[in-house]
Each structure stands twice: as C-alpha cells, then as structure tokens.
C-alpha cells in the first residue's frame, strides 16, 4: 500500500498545471475578444466618419444648391449622418471643418482647412467610448477616434455672347485673316458651322500645360498655334472632321511665335482645371478667342450699300477685348483676390462715316458715328446637380450686360479698354459768301460730339439639364429697338460748334450777318444729322453688329456642360 503514495502527489500537480493553463487560455481568449471588439468598434467608427464626410460634402458641394453658411450646413448634415448610422448615440462629432483637397509633391493627398472659393471639401472627426475590456488587468477602455475627408465640387461650363452663326463665310474669312494678318482661310459654311457648334473637353485643350507645375495656370504663356493644333487633334479624335479641317486651316494662319496666357483663352484656374476633367467648352469660342488674343489690332472692314441719300459707307469694327468661355464653380467671397470668376463676351467698337449732302453749302459731309458694344458677364451663383430628391441638373447664372454707348465723335485710341471720345471735325472748308447770304467768302469749320448710354440689364437665369441641349437665354435687347430709341435721343445731346471766319476785308455790319448765318447753319446741320442717323441706324449699324456676331446691350447665355461627380473620399 505504501507504493501508491507518489502517484497521489503527482495527481495534485497536474491539477495545478491544468488550472494555470485554463487561466491563461481564458486570458488569451479575453484578449482576443477585446482586440476583436476594439477592431470592430474602430472599423465601425471609421465607417460612420466616412459616411458623415460624404454626406456633408454632398450638401456643401451643390446637391441641394449653394448654402449660405457652408460650415453650419456641413456640421448639421454630419451630425444627422452620425445619428442615422449610430442609433445608440455613442458616436459624437469632435470637429467638422470646411477646406480643400491638396495634392502634395510626393503624391500624398491631405486636407487643408480654410474658406475660399476652392473649399468644397469637408473633414469630419468623430469619437466614441472604447468597448469595456473583458481582461481585468487591461488598461482603461478610453476613447476611439476616426477622421475622414471628402470632396464634392460641381463645375459648370458657361459661355456668354452671340452665337456668331449669322456670319457668312466671307465675313468669317476676313475676320480670321485680319486677326492673323494673313490671307483668308477660305473655309466652307459647313466647316464654320461645324466648328462653331462643336464642343471639346477642357482637359484636352489644357494638356499643353504641365498639370504638376507649381505655377498658376494663368501665369505661363503658351503658343497660340499649340492650342489650335491641340484643338484640331481633339476634334479629329471625336470624329468631327469638318470642324477639325476648319480649325486646321485657321491654325495654319497663326504666327508660330505668338504667345498668350491660358486665362485669355478660357477662364479657368489651376485648381478648377484639375477638377473639371472632361467638362465641355465651345470649340468655336476657343478658336475665336485664341485668334483675337494673338492679334495686336484685330480689325474687320464691312462694306454696305446704303439707300439714298446715304450712298456707300464703310463700317469698321475693332475688337477691344475678346470674350472668354469659363469653367465656373459657385463659391467666392466678396472682395476675394484672384482672377475674375465669370465668363465674358467680346467687347467691340463699330465706327462708320455716314455721308450726307448739305445743299446750303454745296458740300458733302462725313459724319463719324460709332457704337460701343460694352461687356456682358455671366457668373454661376447656384448649382443643384442630380441626386436623391433632385432629378435634374439645375444651374443658376447671374448675367449682366453693362452700359453700351452710341455717339458722334472720334477716338485717339479706339482699341483701348475704355476708349475716350472727343468731338470730330465734320467740315473745314472755304465757301462763297452768297451761299450763306454773306457779302464775302468765309471759312466754315464745324465740330460735333455726342453720346447716349443704352441701358444695361441684370437677370438671374435658370438652366435645367441635360446639357448642352438646354436652350440659350438672352439678356438685354431687343437690339434694333434699343438702337432706334438711342438714335432718336442722340441729336438732342449733340454739341455743335460752328465757326464762320470772313476771308478778306469785312464790312462793318458783317458780324451780325455772320451770327444769323451761323445759327441757321447749325439748325440745318442738326436736321440733316438727325435724318441721316435715322436712315442709317437699322440698315447699317444693326446689320453690321448682327453680321459681326455682336449684340448691342444684349447677350446670349448658355450652359454647355456640368461636371458633378458623386462625393469621394480622399482622406481617412
């Protein structure tokens, strides 16, 4: 019986080791459960942060329009999103910030807080208590945090101005020939129509600029020919052979050394260029604006046969400032520095010498009449892109047509951005005294000047997609009625100075006779000028403006495209 005692002692030792092993197993199991619960809680928290950032970016980016207070809207939507996706109320927002996505040189993307027109990104930081630990000796549960940043930024492609489709090929040929100081390209009506109606993705036009450059997109000059050649390639790749051929002939005219800034071709900033991607812009606008920007003195001469007694007159159109299509987003603070955030039309000055006969003197008079088509602009003020609860894209544009002017006079520099007018000399000649009832021959010198402002316009225009099929809308005008009213008002504003100087010896009573002749001549001049203006207003000025693709105190606004992708995460 004594031999059995050692075995009983060994049996007790095994029980101790078994208890230790069981405890270690339980601890390992508790640790595994704690780590698993911690991982699941952190992953769920990250999911809630991602959804909150996406929802906040969606409402601040334009799904339901441009908010008046983006920061408050972002916070409210993030809070609502957290509530929807965390029903137990354990998750709380730590911070919700408005900012922008920044791409670092090494390719890393990060969030930069701040508020300006580029800031359509939202960063959300959330927290929740960590799950209670099962392992007794573990550290306190503490708090879990997660962050996410999302971007949503719609960009609209907008143009303002006349369609230029009323131009006949000979006039367009003269236009491009004059712009490049070269022989006309001789393009068919089909080619011009195809080019002016075509659209191209903006990123293909701006590929000539290094997208990784630290310089602003508007600070690096590029060659006109290079932009036009890239336009030809894009049109060819799209299968629009007629438009590509027309653009190629125009590109052949361009001086290889001519340089322009990209902002002179399309109003787009570097941040927008990277985000806009395949946004469409008008190929005809790019061609025309590139040609105008490269020309030092773009001049078009138009000749029309006017009805008697006007005879033949010459209308000369000078481009003052080329218009630009634009890629626009909605957000910009008042007074914020930087390039203008709007599309603009072409500003031009039409000048003509209207000839009429003055029977009382037996001479022909040339009346220098001019029309200044002032600038019109279009700015995007609201974008509502198609999403849940919003079935169609809607773009609201604030369009303005500034003051246009008509007048009589001359310009020292008609191509200046704001041409200054001075009175013109209508007549400076010698006449026999008998024509004016005078006993002696006299020298007649007549100067005249006048101007009348045409009213501008400002309207909020709403465009409903799909684009570019949405019809254009017009502000200002109708041109002919405005012109007729201004022409009728012009003679009353006319400042005429008539000088009569006797030639040779003068009788004592000539001064009184000269004053009477001066008053009568001035009255006759006013009557003849008023009649001449009324005769010329519609057949000359209205037609010349129409054929040059310009509108007097009026402009056509069109939304060509809208790029509005779903919100995307770029930081988590």
Buried (B, 14 or more C-beta within 10 A) or exposed (E): EEEEEEEEEEEEEEEEEEEEEEEEEEBEEBBEBBEEBBEEBBEBBBBBBBBBBBBBBBBBBBBBBBBEEBBEBBBBBBBBBBEEBBEEEBBEBBEBBBBBBBEEEEEEEEBBEEBBBBBBBBBBBBBBEBBEBBBEEEEEBEEBEBBBBBBBBBBBBBBBBBBBEEBEBEBBBBBBBBBBBBEBBEBEEEBBBBBBBBBBBBBBBBEBBEEEEEEBBBEBEBBBBBBBBBBBBBBBEBEBEBBBBBBBBBBBBBBEEBBBBBBBBBBBBBBBBBBBEEBBBBBBBBBBBBBBBBBEEBBBEBEBEBEEEBEEBBBBBBBBBBBBBBBBBBBBEEEEEEEEBBBBBBBBBBBBBBBBBBEBBEEEBBBBBBBBBBBBBBBBBBBBBBBEEBEEBBBBBBBBBBEBBBBBBBBEEBBEEEBEBEBBEBBEEEBEBEBBEBEBBBEBBBBBBBBBBBEBBEBEBEBBBEBBEBEBBBBBBEBBEBBBBBBBBBBEEBEBBBBBEBEEEBEEEBEEBBEEBBEBBBEBBBEBBBEBBBBBBBBBBBBBBBBBBBBBBBBBBBBBBBBBBEBEBBBE
